[in-house]
Amino acid sequence: MEALLENIIHWDESLFHLLNGVWTNPLLDEVMPWWRDKKTWIPLYLILAGVAIYRFRLRGLYFILGVVLTVGVADTVSSKVMKPTFERLRPCNNTELPFEVMQRGGCGRGYSFTSSHATNHLAIAWFIILTLGRIYKWVRWPFLLWALSIAYGQVYVGVHYPLDVIVGGCIGSLIGFGLARAFNAWPALNLQKVIA
């Protein structure tokens, strides 16, 4: 079991080195620190909230609360449960790595496993895909690609290992899927009832 864990960590660190230090280009060096910054997406959240309230009225407000609840659950699981349990150092704080970490922006505080960015954004994406995306099918791929690109950005800028974002993304996807199913099952919340 210990040998398996060592192999997984070795694979994870090797893939991190490729994504962070080898498979890079100047455009991504400039874009990714900005792209993965949560403040960058405040206008998107405000537009989404405005459209939801305008289009769905009270159900739109419930939808917004559903998104907030989804983020709250995802962030709690990642930040308050996973990180303190595993206490894995971020790559940008790990001085024992056999290669240089290309740090693009701040390193961040706290531990690395799991990535809260990946957990939160995949949770948001799946919640939106499975609620709003049932009505506006065109939003599905853009939101999924948006969340995946932010997760990738965490590795690219040097603050998370690939396994941090893979596991975080899986956890976030399960949370988003579960809460969206609960939201859709409740007739007073289901956005499709407005269209019907």
MIZA-497672 format. One record per residue: residue number from 0; residue in three letters; x, y, z of N, C-alpha, C, CB in turn. Coordinates in steps of 0.2 Angstrom, whole numbers, plus 5000, padded with zeros to 4 digits. Atoms other than C-alpha are relative to their C-alpha. Glycine has a CB too. Layout:
N
num;residu;nxx;nyy;nzz;caxx;cayy;cazz;cxx;cyy;czz;cbxx;cbyy;cbzz
NUM;ALA;X;Y;Z;X;Y;Z;X;Y;Z;X;Y;Z
...
END
This chain:
196
num;residu;nxx;nyy;nzz;caxx;cayy;cazz;cxx;cyy;czz;cbxx;cbyy;cbzz
0;MET;5004;4994;5000;5000;5000;5000;5004;5006;5000;4995;5000;5006
1;GLU;4996;4994;5000;5014;5012;5004;5004;5001;4994;5005;4999;5006
2;ALA;4997;5000;5006;5023;5008;4988;4995;5003;4995;5002;4993;4997
3;LEU;5005;4997;5005;5007;5012;4978;4999;5007;5001;4993;4996;5001
4;LEU;5001;4993;4999;5005;5028;4987;5006;5004;4998;4999;5001;5008
5;GLU;4994;4997;5003;5023;5033;4983;5000;5000;4992;5006;4996;5002
6;ASN;5000;5000;5007;5020;5028;4965;4995;5006;4997;4998;4994;4997
7;ILE;5005;4995;5002;5004;5039;4964;5003;5007;5001;4994;4999;5004
8;ILE;4997;4993;4999;5014;5054;4972;5005;5002;4995;5003;5000;5007
9;HIS;4995;4999;5005;5028;5052;4960;4997;5002;4993;5005;4993;4999
10;TRP;5004;4999;5006;5016;5051;4945;4997;5007;5000;4994;4995;4999
11;ASP;5003;4993;4999;5007;5067;4952;5005;5005;4999;4997;5000;5007
12;GLU;4995;4995;5001;5023;5077;4954;5003;5000;4993;5006;4998;5005
13;SER;4997;4999;5007;5030;5072;4937;4995;5003;4995;5001;4992;4998
14;LEU;5005;4997;5005;5014;5077;4928;4999;5007;5002;4993;4997;5001
15;PHE;5000;4993;4999;5014;5093;4938;5006;5004;4997;5001;5001;5008
16;HIS;4994;4997;5003;5032;5097;4932;4998;5001;4992;5006;4995;5001
17;LEU;5001;4999;5007;5026;5094;4914;4995;5006;4999;4997;4994;4997
18;LEU;5006;4995;5001;5010;5105;4916;5003;5007;5002;4994;4998;5003
19;ASN;4998;4993;4997;5019;5119;4926;5006;5002;4997;5001;4999;5007
20;GLY;4993;4998;5002;5037;5119;4919;5002;4998;4993;5004;4997;5005
21;VAL;4998;5002;5007;5037;5111;4902;4995;5002;4995;5002;4992;5000
22;TRP;5005;4999;5005;5021;5112;4892;4997;5007;5002;4994;4995;5001
23;THR;5002;4993;4999;5020;5131;4894;5001;5004;4994;5004;5003;5006
24;ASN;4999;4995;5005;5019;5146;4883;4999;5007;5003;4995;4999;4994
25;PRO;5001;4993;4997;5020;5165;4886;4993;5003;5001;5004;5005;4995
26;LEU;5007;4998;5000;5002;5168;4882;4996;4998;5007;4996;4998;4994
27;LEU;5003;5003;4994;4996;5156;4896;5003;5003;5006;5001;4993;5000
28;ASP;4997;4997;4994;5009;5163;4908;4997;5007;5002;5008;5002;4998
29;GLU;5004;4994;4999;5000;5180;4906;4993;4999;5002;5001;5005;4994
30;VAL;5007;5001;5000;4982;5174;4905;4998;4996;5007;4997;4997;4994
31;MET;5003;5005;4995;4981;5160;4918;5000;5003;5007;5005;4994;5001
32;PRO;5001;4997;4994;4985;5170;4934;4994;5004;5001;5006;5005;5002
33;TRP;5006;4996;5000;4971;5182;4929;4994;4995;5000;5000;5005;4995
34;TRP;5006;5004;5001;4959;5168;4923;4998;4996;5006;5002;4995;4994
35;ARG;5002;5004;4994;4960;5158;4939;4998;5004;5006;5006;4995;5002
36;ASP;5002;4995;4995;4957;5173;4950;4993;5000;5001;5004;5007;4999
37;LYS;5007;5000;4999;4940;5172;4958;4997;5007;4999;4998;4998;5007
38;LYS;5003;4993;5001;4938;5191;4957;4999;5001;4993;5005;5005;5003
39;THR;5001;4999;5007;4939;5190;4938;4993;4998;4998;5005;4995;4996
40;TRP;5007;5003;5003;4922;5181;4937;4994;5003;5004;5000;4993;5002
41;ILE;5006;4997;4997;4912;5193;4948;4995;5003;4995;5003;5006;5005
42;PRO;5005;4998;5005;4904;5201;4933;4996;4995;4997;5004;5004;4994
43;LEU;5004;5006;5003;4899;5184;4926;4995;4998;5006;5005;4994;4999
44;TYR;5005;5002;4995;4891;5180;4943;4994;5005;5001;5004;4999;5007
45;LEU;5005;4994;4999;4882;5197;4944;4995;4999;4994;5003;5007;5000
46;ILE;5005;5001;5006;4875;5194;4926;4996;4994;5000;5005;5000;4993
47;LEU;5004;5006;4999;4870;5177;4930;4994;5001;5005;5004;4994;5002
48;ALA;5005;4998;4995;4861;5183;4945;4994;5004;4997;5003;5003;5006
49;GLY;5005;4995;5003;4852;5197;4936;4996;4996;4995;5004;5006;4996
50;VAL;5004;5003;5005;4847;5186;4921;4995;4995;5004;5004;4996;4996
51;ALA;5004;5004;4996;4840;5173;4934;4994;5003;5003;5004;4996;5005
52;ILE;5005;4997;4997;4830;5185;4943;4995;5003;4995;5002;5006;5005
53;TYR;5004;4997;5005;4824;5194;4928;4995;4994;4996;5004;5003;4994
54;ARG;5003;5005;5004;4819;5178;4919;4995;4995;5004;5005;4995;4996
55;PHE;5003;5005;4996;4813;5167;4933;4997;5003;5007;5004;4994;5002
56;ARG;5003;4996;4994;4808;5180;4947;5002;4996;5006;4992;5000;4999
57;LEU;4999;5003;4993;4806;5171;4964;5004;4994;4999;4994;4999;5004
58;ARG;4996;5006;5001;4813;5155;4957;5007;5001;4998;4997;4995;4994
59;GLY;4993;4998;5002;4828;5164;4950;5004;5002;5007;5000;5006;4996
60;LEU;4996;4999;4993;4832;5170;4968;5001;4993;5003;4995;5004;5004
61;TYR;4999;5006;4997;4830;5152;4974;5006;4997;4996;4994;4995;4999
62;PHE;4994;5003;5004;4842;5147;4960;5007;5003;5002;4999;5002;4992
63;ILE;4994;4996;4997;4855;5160;4966;5002;4997;5007;4999;5007;5000
64;LEU;4999;5003;4993;4853;5153;4984;5003;4993;4999;4994;5000;5004
65;GLY;4998;5006;5002;4855;5136;4976;5008;5000;4999;4996;4996;4995
66;VAL;4993;4999;5002;4872;5141;4968;5004;5002;5007;5001;5006;4995
67;VAL;4996;4998;4994;4878;5149;4985;5000;4994;5004;4996;5006;5003
68;LEU;5000;5005;4995;4873;5134;4995;5005;4994;4997;4993;4996;5000
69;THR;4995;5005;5003;4883;5123;4982;5007;5002;5001;4998;5000;4992
70;VAL;4993;4997;4998;4898;5134;4984;5002;4999;5007;5001;5007;4998
71;GLY;4999;5000;4992;4896;5134;5003;5002;4992;5002;4995;5002;5003
72;VAL;4999;5007;4998;4895;5115;5004;5007;4997;4997;4995;4995;4997
73;ALA;4993;5002;5003;4910;5112;4991;5006;5003;5004;4999;5002;4993
74;ASP;4994;4997;4997;4921;5124;4999;5001;4998;5007;4999;5008;5001
75;THR;4999;5003;4993;4918;5117;5017;5003;4993;4999;4993;5000;5003
76;VAL;4997;5006;5001;4922;5100;5011;5007;5000;4998;4996;4996;4995
77;SER;4993;4999;5002;4938;5105;5002;5004;5003;5005;5000;5004;4994
78;SER;4996;4996;4996;4944;5118;5014;5000;4998;5008;4998;5007;5000
79;LYS;5000;5001;4993;4938;5112;5031;5001;4992;5002;4993;5002;5003
80;VAL;5000;5007;4999;4938;5093;5029;5006;4997;4996;4994;4996;4997
81;MET;4995;5003;5004;4950;5088;5015;5007;5002;5002;4999;5000;4993
82;LYS;4993;4997;4999;4965;5100;5017;5002;4998;5007;4999;5007;4999
83;PRO;4997;5002;4994;4966;5098;5036;5001;4993;5002;4995;5003;5006
84;THR;4999;5007;4999;4965;5079;5035;5006;4998;4997;4994;4996;4997
85;PHE;4995;5002;5004;4978;5077;5022;5007;5004;5001;4999;4999;4993
86;GLU;4994;4995;4998;4990;5092;5026;5005;4999;4994;5002;4998;5007
87;ARG;4995;5000;5005;4998;5091;5009;5003;5007;4998;4998;4996;4994
88;LEU;4997;4994;5002;5010;5105;5005;4999;5002;4993;5008;5001;5002
89;ARG;5001;4997;5007;5007;5116;4990;5007;4999;4996;4997;5007;5000
90;PRO;4993;5001;5004;5020;5113;4976;5004;5006;5001;4999;4998;4993
91;CYS;4996;4994;5000;5025;5131;4977;5003;5001;5007;4996;5006;4999
92;ASN;4997;5000;4993;5029;5128;4996;5004;4994;5002;4994;5001;5005
93;ASN;4996;5007;4999;5037;5111;4994;5007;5001;4998;4997;4994;4996
94;THR;4993;5000;5001;5056;5113;4995;5003;4994;4998;5004;5004;5005
95;GLU;4997;5006;5002;5059;5095;4992;4999;4997;4993;4998;4995;5005
96;LEU;5001;5002;5007;5053;5094;4974;5007;5000;4997;4995;5004;4997
97;PRO;4994;5001;5003;5067;5088;4963;5001;5005;4993;5002;4993;4997
98;PHE;5000;4996;5006;5063;5102;4950;4998;5007;5003;4996;4998;4994
99;GLU;5002;4993;4998;5060;5121;4951;4992;5001;4998;5004;5005;4996
100;VAL;5007;4999;5001;5041;5126;4952;5000;5007;4997;4996;5000;5007
101;MET;5001;4993;5004;5037;5140;4940;4993;5003;5004;4999;4999;4992
102;GLN;5006;4997;4996;5026;5151;4952;4998;5006;4996;5003;5002;5007
103;ARG;5003;4994;5004;5015;5163;4942;4995;5003;5004;4997;4997;4993
104;GLY;5004;4996;4996;5007;5174;4955;5001;4997;5007;4993;4998;4998
105;GLY;4999;5002;4993;5005;5171;4974;4999;4992;5001;4995;5003;5004
106;CYS;5000;5007;4998;5007;5154;4982;4994;4998;5004;5006;4998;5004
107;GLY;5006;5002;4996;4992;5154;4993;5002;4997;5007;4996;4996;4997
108;ARG;4998;5003;4994;4991;5149;5011;4996;4993;5001;4997;5005;5006
109;GLY;5004;5006;4999;4985;5133;5018;5003;4994;4996;4993;5000;4999
110;TYR;4997;5006;5003;4987;5115;5011;4997;5000;4993;4998;4994;5004
111;SER;5001;5001;5008;4985;5108;4993;4995;4996;4999;5007;4998;4997
112;PHE;5005;5005;5002;4974;5093;4993;4994;5001;5005;5003;4993;5001
113;THR;5001;4999;5007;4961;5096;4987;5000;5007;4998;4993;4997;4999
114;SER;5000;4994;5003;4960;5111;4976;4993;5003;5002;5002;5001;4993
115;SER;5006;4997;4999;4946;5122;4983;4997;5004;4993;5000;5005;5005
116;HIS;5003;4998;5006;4945;5131;4966;4997;4995;4996;5006;5004;4996
117;ALA;5002;5005;5004;4943;5115;4957;4993;4997;5003;5005;4994;4999
118;THR;5006;5002;4997;4930;5109;4969;4994;5005;4999;5001;4999;5008
119;ASN;5005;4995;5000;4920;5125;4970;4997;5001;4993;5002;5006;5003
120;HIS;5002;4998;5007;4920;5129;4951;4997;4994;4996;5006;5002;4996
121;LEU;5004;5006;5003;4915;5111;4946;4994;4999;5003;5005;4993;5001
122;ALA;5007;5000;4997;4901;5111;4959;4996;5005;4997;5001;5001;5007
123;ILE;5004;4994;5003;4895;5128;4952;4998;4997;4993;5004;5006;4999
124;ALA;5002;5002;5007;4896;5121;4934;4995;4995;4999;5007;4998;4996
125;TRP;5005;5006;5000;4887;5105;4937;4993;5002;5003;5002;4994;5004
126;PHE;5007;4997;4998;4873;5114;4947;4997;5004;4994;5001;5004;5006
127;ILE;5003;4996;5005;4871;5126;4933;4998;4996;4994;5005;5006;4997
128;ILE;5001;5004;5006;4872;5113;4919;4993;4996;5001;5006;4995;4999
129;LEU;5005;5005;4998;4859;5102;4928;4993;5004;5002;5002;4995;5005
130;THR;5006;4996;4999;4847;5116;4932;4998;5005;4994;5001;5004;5007
131;LEU;5001;4995;5006;4848;5131;4920;5001;4997;4993;5005;5006;5001
132;GLY;4998;5003;5006;4856;5120;4907;4994;4995;4997;5006;4996;5001
133;ARG;5005;5004;5002;4840;5110;4906;4995;5004;4995;4996;4997;5006
134;ILE;5004;4995;5004;4831;5125;4898;5005;5003;4995;4998;5006;5005
135;TYR;4995;4997;5004;4846;5133;4890;5006;4996;4998;5003;5008;5002
136;LYS;4995;5005;5001;4856;5119;4883;5007;5002;4998;4997;4995;4995
137;TRP;4994;4997;5003;4869;5130;4875;5005;5002;5006;4999;5006;4996
138;VAL;4995;4998;4994;4876;5135;4893;5004;4994;5002;4996;5002;5005
139;ARG;4997;5006;4997;4881;5117;4896;5008;4999;4999;4997;4993;4998
140;TRP;4993;5000;5002;4898;5116;4887;5004;5006;5003;5001;4999;4993
141;PRO;4996;4994;4997;4904;5134;4891;5001;4999;5007;4996;5006;4998
142;PHE;4999;5001;4992;4901;5131;4910;5005;4995;5002;4994;5000;5003
143;LEU;4995;5006;4998;4910;5114;4910;5007;5002;4998;4997;4994;4996
144;LEU;4993;4998;5002;4925;5121;4900;5003;5005;5004;5000;5002;4993
145;TRP;4997;4995;4995;4926;5136;4911;5002;4997;5006;4994;5005;5001
146;ALA;4998;5003;4993;4927;5126;4927;5006;4996;4999;4994;4996;5003
147;LEU;4994;5004;5002;4939;5114;4919;5007;5004;4999;4999;4995;4994
148;SER;4995;4996;5001;4950;5128;4913;5003;5003;5006;4998;5005;4995
149;ILE;4998;4997;4994;4951;5136;4930;5003;4995;5004;4994;5003;5004
150;ALA;4997;5006;4996;4955;5119;4938;5007;4999;4997;4996;4994;4999
151;TYR;4994;5001;5003;4969;5117;4925;5005;5006;5002;4999;5000;4992
152;GLY;4996;4994;4998;4975;5135;4929;5003;4999;5007;4996;5006;5000
153;GLN;4997;5001;4994;4978;5130;4947;5007;4996;5000;4995;4996;5005
154;VAL;4993;5003;5001;4992;5118;4941;5005;5004;4996;4998;4993;4996
155;TYR;4995;4996;5004;4999;5129;4928;5003;5006;5004;4995;5003;4994
156;VAL;4997;4994;4997;5002;5144;4940;5004;4997;5006;4995;5004;5003
157;GLY;4996;5003;4995;5010;5132;4953;4998;4999;5007;5006;5004;5000
158;VAL;5003;5001;4994;4998;5131;4967;4997;4994;5002;4995;5006;5001
159;HIS;5003;5006;4999;4991;5114;4965;5003;4994;4996;4993;5000;4999
160;TYR;4998;5006;5004;4996;5096;4959;4994;4998;4996;5003;4995;5005
161;PRO;5006;5002;5004;4985;5088;4946;4996;4996;5004;5003;4995;4994
162;LEU;5005;5005;4996;4978;5075;4959;4996;5005;5004;5004;4995;5004
163;ASP;5004;4996;4996;4973;5090;4969;4993;5002;4997;5004;5006;5002
164;VAL;5005;4997;5004;4962;5097;4955;4995;4994;4998;5002;5004;4994
165;ILE;5004;5006;5002;4956;5079;4949;4995;4998;5005;5005;4995;4998
166;VAL;5004;5002;4994;4950;5074;4966;4995;5005;5002;5004;4998;5006
167;GLY;5005;4995;4998;4943;5091;4970;4995;5001;4995;5004;5007;5000
168;GLY;5005;4999;5006;4934;5092;4953;4995;4994;5001;5004;5000;4994
169;CYS;5004;5005;5000;4927;5075;4956;4995;5001;5006;5003;4993;5001
170;ILE;5004;4998;4994;4921;5080;4974;4995;5005;4998;5004;5002;5006
171;GLY;5004;4995;5002;4914;5096;4967;4994;4998;4995;5004;5006;4997
172;SER;5005;5003;5005;4905;5087;4953;4995;4996;5003;5003;4996;4994
173;LEU;5005;5004;4996;4896;5075;4965;4996;5005;5004;5004;4995;5005
174;ILE;5004;4995;4996;4891;5090;4976;4995;5004;4995;5004;5005;5004
175;GLY;5005;4996;5005;4884;5100;4961;4995;4996;4997;5005;5003;4995
176;PHE;5005;5004;5003;4876;5085;4954;4994;4998;5005;5003;4993;4998
177;GLY;5004;5002;4995;4868;5080;4970;4995;5006;5002;5003;4998;5007
178;LEU;5004;4995;4998;4862;5097;4975;4995;5003;4994;5004;5006;5002
179;ALA;5004;4999;5006;4855;5100;4957;4994;4996;5000;5004;5000;4994
180;ARG;5006;5005;5000;4845;5084;4958;4995;5002;5005;5003;4993;5001
181;ALA;5004;4998;4994;4838;5090;4975;4996;5006;4998;5003;5001;5006
182;PHE;5003;4994;5002;4834;5107;4968;4994;4999;4994;5005;5005;4997
183;ASN;5005;5002;5005;4825;5100;4952;4994;4996;5002;5004;4996;4994
184;ALA;5006;5004;4998;4815;5088;4962;4995;5003;5004;5003;4994;5004
185;TRP;5005;4996;4996;4807;5101;4972;4996;5005;4996;5004;5005;5006
186;PRO;5004;4996;5005;4793;5108;4962;5000;5008;5001;4993;4998;5000
187;ALA;5000;4993;4999;4793;5125;4970;5006;5004;4998;4999;5002;5007
188;LEU;4994;4998;5002;4811;5127;4964;5002;4999;4993;5006;4998;5005
189;ASN;4998;5002;5007;4812;5119;4947;4999;5005;4995;4996;4994;4999
190;LEU;5000;4994;5005;4816;5132;4934;4995;4998;4994;5006;5002;4998
191;GLN;5004;5003;5006;4807;5121;4920;4993;5002;5001;5001;4993;4999
192;LYS;5007;4999;4999;4790;5124;4929;4998;5007;4998;4999;5000;5007
193;VAL;5001;4993;5002;4792;5143;4924;4998;4999;4992;5005;5005;5001
194;ILE;5000;5000;5008;4794;5138;4905;4993;4996;4999;5006;4996;4998
195;ALA;5006;5005;5002;4780;5124;4906;4993;5004;5000;4999;4994;5005
END
